[in-house]
């Protein structure tokens, strides 16, 4: 009977752990909040060794340059540091998360995201490329 109870307690602890990692809490998102100038924070969760993630690198650089001062780009290599993956509750890489200036999640995408699609999203948020 005692052995069975241990399994139940362990299973409940695992469920609570998974549920608490499912979405970022306000304190976890606070670390990714905009620096006050940027209107949108573009968080890329990936790895430098993943092929679709590598394809996102020039896209991120272009968005950062074209929307300078409006979009802050943050890259997390989740194979080197798993904490951001847990904080944002990602399931696969790459994952892009877009936050407003207060840290509220506006959009999330899994997999490669074309620059044109990011442009559409940013323009819908009232941003315009500077170049």
Number of C-alpha atoms within 10 A of each C-alpha: 5 6 7 9 10 11 11 11 11 11 12 12 12 12 11 11 11 13 11 14 15 15 16 20 14 12 10 16 18 13 11 22 22 21 15 11 12 17 21 28 25 25 22 26 24 28 19 17 10 14 13 16 21 15 15 22 14 12 17 22 12 13 20 18 17 16 21 16 15 23 26 25 21 15 16 18 20 19 15 10 11 12 14 22 21 18 17 20 16 23 11 11 22 26 20 23 19 24 23 19 20 17 21 18 17 13 12 14 14 15 14 17 18 12 15 10 10 17 17 12 15 20 12 10 13 8 16 14 15 10 7
